[in-house]
Amino acid sequence: MKKYSVVLFDLDGTLSDPKIGITKSVQYALQKAGIEVSNLDVLESFIGPPLQVSFREIYGFNDAQIEQAISDYRERFTERGMFENKLYENIPALLADLKQKGYILAIATSKPTLFAEQILKYFNLEHFFDLVAGSNLDGTRSAKGEIIAFVRDHFNEVDNNQFMMIGDRKYDIVGAHENQIDSIGVTYGYGSLEELTDAQATYIVNSVNEIKELLS
């Protein structure tokens, strides 16, 4: 396999399992909108895409409803949701190994940058990353392709073919394609093997250890 220099990681479903925090915060926002959802599994599709996309596509919310729902979501998420979260096994060891091998590491997440930074600090992972790139709180730069482009521009001295995007959903893979960089789809998160295959990930792995093997 060719040598890469900059490795971009998605956060939710790739480094950590945020299911409880995200789905309970979505449940809270929907409840405020008069929609009762008792089964959190139904809300797993909110893990990965920008919130405005999910509220629009899944519940048909208009712009005003989306703005209110995101405000309600953040009310609960900032208070406790972001900490109802757990790292996938062997993530700290993977990051330490990649840094030891000389890789530049970056976060590329649709989650607001502010929240991503707080979550990394909570897990004591912030020192591994040279850049944390997420969306803006006003909803701009929320598409994964835009976020990846921001990271590429930050490291503009590095050739395109030396970037690698790692994520668990089609949005990560499609965003990588939009920026002409390679990708690794991980099946242990919230995207299926079929989803990652259809999106044409460059590589597909089933575990954190397989990421380490692929990049060693």
N, C-alpha and C positions, 0 to 999 in steps of 0.2 A: 504494500500500500504506500502511496506517496506521502511525503512528509508535510504535516500541517504546522502552522505557527500559532494561530489564534483560534481558540475553541470557545464558541458561544454556547451557553447553556440556557435553556428555558428553565423556569423556576417550578411552577406548579405542575406536578405529575412527572417531573424529571429529577429534580433534586429532593423535593419533599412531597408528601402526600397531604394536601390541604383540604381534603374532602369535608371534614366536619365544619371547619371554620367558614369555608365558602358556601356550602349548601345551607347551613343554618342562617347565614347572613342573607342569602337569597330568599330563604323561607320567610325571614323577618320582613324583607322589603315587599314580598308578594302579599304577605298578611296585611301590611299597611295599605296595600292597593285593593284589599278586599278579596284576595285569592288565597285559599287555604290549601297547602300542600303538606300532608303529614309524612309521606315517605321521602326521606332525603335522597334515596337512590335515584328518584325521578329527576333530581336537580343536578346530577353529575355532569350533564352536558354543559353546564355553566363553567366547568373547570377547563380553562384553556383559552377560549375566545374572549375578545373584549366584551365587557358586560353589556354595552349598548347594542352590540350585535345579537347577543343571546336574548335580551329582553324584547327586542324587536322581532326576531325570527321565531322564537318559541311562544311568546305571549302576545305578539301583535301590538306592542306598546307604541304609541306615537312619541314624538320628540319630547313633549312636556312630561309624559308619563315616564319615559326613560330617565330624564333628568331627576325626577322625584325618586324613582326607584333606586338609582345609583346613590343618591344622597342618603336614603334610608339604609341601603346596604352598608355604606361606609360608616354610618352611625354605629352599627353593631360590630362591623369588621375591625374598626380601629380600637374599639374598646376591648374585645376579646377574640374575635374571629381569626385574626392573623396569627394568634398563638395557639389556636386549636389545630395543630399542624405537627407533623413528625417527619424527620428525615428518613429517606430510604436507606436501607442497610448499606454500609461501606462507602457512603458518599464522602465523608471527610477523608478517608484513606485514598479514594480516587483523586480528589482534588489535590491532596498533598503529593501524590505520585506524579500528577501532571505538572505541577509547579516545579517539582524536583527535576523533571525531564526538560524544563525550560519553556513550556507552553505559556503563552499569554492567555489568561482566562477572562471571560466577560459574561455578564448576565444579559440576556435578551428576552424580556418578558412583557406581556401585554398589561400586567399589573402596574399601577403607578410606581414610578421610580422610588418615591418616598416610602411606600409600603415594602417594596422589595428590599430596600436598604435596612429597614427595621427588622425584617424577617431574617436576613443574613446575619445581622448583629445578634439577634436572639439565639441563633444556632451557632454563633461564634465562627462563622464562615467568611466574614467580610474581608479578612486579610488575604484570602486566596484570589480575590478578583481585582483586576486592573481597571475595570469599568463596570458600572451597573447601569444598564439602559432599560428603561421601561416607558410607559405612557406618561403623558402629562395629566395633572389632576383635572384640567378642563376638557379632557376627552380627546385632545389632539395627540398625534403620533401614537395611535393605539393599534394600528395594523402591524402585524409581525414583520411584514416586508419593510415598512418604514423604520421600525426599530433596528432591524438588522442593518439597514442602510446607514443608520446613525452610527452603529458600531464600526462598520467598514470605513466610514469617513473619518472616524476618530483615529483609526490605525491605517491611515491612507498610504503609509510607506510600505505596507504589506500587500503582496499580490493577491488577487482574488482567489487563486487556486490554493492559497495557504490558509483559507478560512474554513472552519467546520462548524455547522450548526447542529446542536443536539436537542431533540425535543420529543414529546409523546403524542402530539396531535398533528393533523394535516396542515394546520396553520403554520407550524414551524417549518415543515418541509416545503410548502408552497412559498413561504417567505424566503427560504434559502434559494429556491429556483429563481425567484424574481431578482435576486441579487447575484445570480450565477455563481453560487458557492455550493459545496457538497454538504450532505446532511446525514445524520444518524437518527433513525427513528427508534424509540425505545418502547417495547410492548408492555413494560411493567407499570406504565402510567395509565392514562385514561383514553388513549386512542387504541383502536384494535389493529391487529396485524393487517387486516383488509384495508383499513383507512390509510395506514402508512404505506402499504404496497401501492394502492391506487394513486397516492400522492407522489409516488416514485422517489422514495428516500434512497439515497446512494447506498446506505447500509441499514440493516435492521438488526437490533440486538434485543435479547430477552432479559438481561440483567446488568447491574452496575459493573460487575466484574468483566463482562464482555466489552464494555466501553473501554476499560483499562487495557484489555488485551488488544483491542483494535488500534488503540493509539500508542501502544508501546513500541 
